[in-house]
Amino acid sequence: MRTDLIPLSLTIILSLLLISSIAKASILEEICRSVAAARPNIGYEYCVTSLGTDPGSSSADPHGLAVIAARLSVANATSTESSIDQLMVVESKPSLKDCLSVCSEVYSEAIDHLNDAIRNLEARLYGEAVTFLSAALDAPDNCEDAFRDAGDLLLSPLAREDEDYSRLADIALTITASLG
């Protein structure tokens, strides 16, 4: 092999790798632009930042990004459920404990729905996945409703977690709905 061709070959290979990574990053950005346009409450930066926490997002296609968003939603819902469990241990006020119990139940159901959605996503059954993601998206509203309906002017200690989960699960739903 001619040694004068080695630098040229390396340059071509590196250029192709760079173009490939730019194209993949563009898929993430394009998907997040679409999500933000469809759901202004999510926002482009939140979408890119959230999905970007998964190392596979930079090389994922739209299907892969839907799976990533659903998996991130499971992690978020699981973390919220853990926070609820911790609050229930230290809470002594019965009305607040009742609200937390409702939240624990709806997040447990959401995790089940999200796992069902992921199984359907992996099988590329997008309509079924959308159904499960839609059901999982009810958890934060149902949790917040428990506090509003308590009648004791209780403030939800989970408002921030509910908002984060809602936005993340909505990303998963919006991407998945665009696939089918």
Order of alpha helices (4+ residues) and beta strands (2+ residues): alpha-alpha-alpha-alpha-alpha-alpha-alpha
